[in-house]
Amino acid sequence: MTDSAALVNGPHGYSLPLSPSGTSATLTPPPWHFAGEVVMVDYHVDPAAAARFLPPELDLGADPGQAAAVFARWQWCSESGAELADPGASQFHEFLILLGCEYRGRRLARCPYAWVDQPVPLLRGWVQGMPKQFGDVRQTWPMRVGRAGPLDSAAGTYHGTASAGGRRIVQASVNVTAKAAEPPLLHTVPLVHSRVQPQWLPDEKPPAELVTSTVTGVEFSEVWSGDAHLELFDALDADFASLRPVSVERGHVFGYAETLVSGAPLT
C-alpha cells in the first residue's frame, strides 16, 4: 500500500486498536478454532430466579431451572493457526453458568455470567454478546502418567474453582466413574446472547438484539460422568447468589472442539 493510499483508507482492523496495516487489532476475524478440556456440573436453580435472567422472548421451557456450571481450559487459533506458536496468546481458562431455556419450542441455553483470564477471549465474548469478565479459573488436568491427577479422562476426581477480584465465587468437584452414553444436554444446544452496545452519543439508540452462533466442526471425546458437588458463594451480589443450586445432578469430564464462524439473529 502506498503512503497516499494509506492516507485515503486510514487505519483499520477487525477490532480496536486500528492501525495502517490492520495487524494491531486485538481480534483476528473469524473463523476461530477451539479445542479444550471441560469439567461440567449439571444442576437446577430456583425456576423463578432463572426466569429473571431471561429476556421476554425466551421462556424456561420443558425443564424449568435447568442449569450447568462449566469449567474449561482452551487452546484456540484463527484460520492461519499463527496463534499456536505463542501459547500465551492461544490458551485461556473459562468458567460460565448456563441456564436452559426455549425460544418458540427450540431448546437453547442462556449464559448469564462468564469469566476468562485473558483479554482476547474477553473481547471476543463481547463481540458475540457473551457477558465475559476477568477472573481466575482453575481446574484439574488429566495426566498421561503418574499419580498427580486422573489419567487421561478416566475414573477419578476433578475439581474446578473460579475467583473474581480475589474472591472465590464458585467451586465444584466431579467424581467420574463411568463413560456416559451421550454429552450433557446444555453443552449440545445453541447459546443465545444479547448483543448490547452501551449508549455513548447523545440521543443514540444502541443495538440490542438476541443472537446465536454459527458453529461447525463440533467434536466430543468420550464423556465420563459421576457424582458432583457444586457451591456458588455470596461474593458478588444477590443476583449471582440467586443462581445457587437447589439440587445438583451429574458431573461430566470431556474434550470438546468447535469452529466459531459467525453470529446469526435468533429466528
C-alpha positions in Angstrom: 0.0 0.0 0.0 1.4 3.4 -0.9 1.5 6.3 1.5 -1.2 8.1 -0.4 -3.5 5.0 -0.3 -2.9 4.7 3.5 -3.9 8.4 3.9 -7.1 7.7 1.9 -8.1 4.5 3.6 -6.9 5.3 7.0 -6.2 3.0 9.9 -8.3 -0.2 10.0 -8.7 -3.6 11.6 -11.3 -6.2 12.6 -11.3 -4.7 16.1 -9.6 -1.8 18.0 -6.8 -0.7 18.0 -6.9 0.3 14.4 -3.6 0.7 12.5 -2.3 1.3 9.0 -2.0 -2.4 8.2 -4.7 -3.6 10.5 -2.4 -6.1 12.2 -2.6 -4.3 15.6 -6.2 -5.3 16.1 -6.8 -7.3 19.3 -9.1 -9.7 17.4 -8.5 -11.5 14.1 -11.6 -12.1 12.1 -13.4 -15.4 12.4 -13.4 -18.3 11.9 -11.9 -19.2 15.3 -11.0 -22.8 16.1 -11.2 -24.1 19.7 -10.1 -27.3 21.4 -10.4 -27.8 25.1 -10.9 -29.9 28.2 -14.2 -29.4 30.1 -15.3 -30.1 33.7 -19.1 -29.6 33.9 -21.8 -30.0 36.6 -25.5 -30.2 35.8 -27.7 -28.7 38.4 -31.0 -26.9 39.0 -31.7 -23.4 40.3 -34.9 -21.9 41.5 -37.0 -21.5 38.3 -38.2 -18.1 39.4 -34.6 -16.9 39.7 -33.7 -18.4 36.3 -36.7 -16.6 34.7 -35.5 -13.2 35.9 -32.3 -13.7 33.8 -34.3 -14.4 30.6 -35.3 -11.7 28.1 -39.1 -11.7 27.3 -38.6 -13.6 24.0 -37.3 -16.6 25.9 -39.1 -19.0 28.4 -37.9 -21.7 30.8 -39.2 -24.5 28.6 -39.7 -28.1 29.5 -37.2 -28.3 32.3 -37.6 -25.1 34.4 -34.4 -24.2 36.4 -32.1 -26.5 34.4 -28.6 -25.1 34.7 -24.9 -26.1 34.4 -21.6 -24.8 35.7 -18.8 -25.2 33.1 -15.0 -25.0 33.6 -12.9 -25.2 30.5 -9.2 -24.8 29.5 -9.0 -23.8 25.9 -6.4 -23.6 23.1 -7.6 -21.6 20.1 -6.3 -20.2 16.8 -7.5 -18.3 13.8 -7.7 -19.7 10.3 -3.9 -19.3 9.8 -3.0 -21.1 13.0 -0.4 -18.5 13.8 -1.5 -18.1 17.4 -0.4 -21.6 18.2 3.2 -20.5 18.0 2.6 -18.4 21.1 0.9 -20.4 23.9 0.4 -17.2 25.9 -1.9 -15.9 23.1 -3.6 -19.2 22.3 -4.5 -20.5 25.7 -7.1 -19.4 28.3 -9.3 -20.7 31.1 -13.0 -20.0 31.3 -15.9 -20.5 33.8 -19.5 -19.9 32.8 -23.0 -20.6 34.0 -25.7 -21.9 31.6 -29.4 -21.7 32.0 -31.7 -24.0 29.9 -34.4 -22.1 28.0 -36.5 -22.2 24.9 -37.5 -19.9 22.0 -40.7 -20.9 20.3 -40.1 -24.5 21.4 -36.5 -24.5 20.3 -34.1 -25.7 23.0 -31.3 -23.2 23.8 -29.0 -22.2 26.7 -28.5 -18.7 28.1 -25.2 -17.6 29.7 -25.9 -15.0 32.5 -22.3 -15.0 33.8 -18.8 -15.9 32.4 -15.2 -15.3 33.4 -12.0 -15.7 31.4 -8.3 -15.0 32.3 -7.1 -13.4 29.0 -8.1 -10.2 27.2 -8.6 -11.7 23.7 -11.4 -14.1 24.8 -12.9 -11.3 26.9 -13.2 -9.0 23.9 -14.3 -11.9 21.6 -17.1 -12.7 24.1 -18.3 -9.1 24.0 -18.4 -9.2 20.2 -20.7 -12.2 20.4 -22.9 -10.7 23.2 -21.4 -13.1 25.8 -21.1 -11.4 29.3 -17.4 -12.2 29.9 -15.5 -10.7 32.8 -11.9 -11.1 34.1 -11.4 -13.9 36.6 -9.0 -16.6 37.8 -10.2 -20.0 36.7 -8.6 -23.3 37.6 -9.4 -27.0 37.1 -7.8 -30.4 37.5 -5.9 -31.6 34.4 -6.0 -35.2 33.2 -2.4 -36.6 33.1 -0.8 -39.2 30.9 1.4 -40.7 33.6 1.9 -40.6 37.3 -0.4 -40.1 40.3 -0.8 -36.3 40.3 -4.2 -36.3 38.7 -6.6 -38.6 36.9 -5.2 -40.5 33.9 -6.5 -39.3 30.5 -10.1 -38.5 31.5 -10.5 -41.9 33.1 -12.1 -42.5 36.5 -11.0 -40.1 39.2 -11.9 -36.8 40.8 -11.8 -33.4 39.0 -12.1 -30.0 40.7 -12.8 -26.6 39.4 -12.6 -23.1 41.1 -13.2 -19.6 39.9 -12.4 -16.3 41.6 -13.1 -12.7 40.7 -11.3 -9.7 42.3 -9.6 -12.1 44.7 -12.9 -13.5 46.0 -13.8 -17.2 45.5 -17.1 -17.3 43.6 -17.5 -21.0 42.8 -16.0 -24.4 43.4 -17.0 -27.8 42.1 -15.9 -31.4 42.0 -16.8 -34.3 39.8 -16.0 -37.9 40.8 -16.2 -39.6 37.4 -16.8 -43.4 37.5 -18.1 -44.5 34.1 -18.5 -43.4 30.4 -21.7 -41.6 29.6 -23.9 -42.6 26.7 -24.1 -39.0 25.3 -22.8 -35.5 26.0 -24.6 -33.3 28.6 -27.6 -31.6 27.0 -26.6 -28.0 27.8 -23.3 -28.4 26.0 -25.0 -29.5 22.8 -27.7 -26.8 22.3 -27.0 -23.3 20.8 -26.2 -20.5 23.2 -28.4 -17.3 22.9 -26.8 -14.0 23.8 -27.8 -10.3 23.9 -25.6 -8.1 21.8 -25.6 -4.8 23.7 -23.8 -1.6 22.9 -23.9 0.9 25.8 -25.2 4.4 24.8 -22.4 6.9 24.3 -23.6 9.5 21.9 -26.5 11.7 22.9 -29.9 10.5 21.7 -28.4 7.4 20.0 -30.3 4.1 20.2 -27.7 1.4 20.5 -28.4 -2.1 19.1 -29.8 -4.7 21.5 -30.6 -8.0 19.8 -30.7 -11.7 20.6 -28.2 -13.8 18.6 -26.9 -17.3 18.4 -23.7 -18.5 16.8 -22.9 -20.4 13.7 -20.6 -23.3 14.7 -19.0 -26.1 12.6 -16.6 -28.9 13.3 -18.1 -29.9 16.6 -16.3 -32.9 18.2 -16.7 -34.6 21.6 -14.2 -37.0 23.1 -15.5 -39.8 25.3 -17.6 -38.3 28.1 -17.0 -39.6 31.7 -19.7 -38.9 34.3 -20.3 -39.3 38.0 -21.4 -37.7 41.2 -20.8 -34.0 41.6 -20.6 -31.2 44.2 -21.2 -27.5 43.5 -21.1 -24.4 45.6 -21.7 -20.8 44.5 -20.5 -18.3 47.1 -22.1 -15.0 48.1 -19.1 -13.0 46.9 -20.7 -10.8 44.2 -24.3 -9.7 44.6 -27.8 -11.1 45.2 -28.3 -11.7 41.5 -25.4 -14.1 41.2 -26.2 -15.7 44.6 -29.8 -16.4 43.3 -28.3 -19.0 40.9 -27.1 -21.2 43.7 -28.1 -24.9 43.2 -31.3 -26.2 44.8 -30.2 -29.6 43.5 -27.0 -31.0 42.0 -27.2 -33.8 39.4 -24.3 -35.4 37.5 -20.9 -34.1 36.6 -19.0 -34.7 33.4 -15.5 -34.5 32.1 -14.7 -34.5 28.3 -12.8 -33.0 25.5 -14.6 -30.6 23.1 -13.7 -28.8 19.9 -15.6 -26.4 17.6 -15.1 -23.7 15.0 -16.9 -20.5 15.6 -17.8 -19.0 12.2 -20.2 -16.0 12.8 -23.3 -14.9 14.6 -26.9 -15.2 13.5 -30.1 -13.4 14.5 -32.4 -15.5 16.7 -35.2 -16.5 14.4 
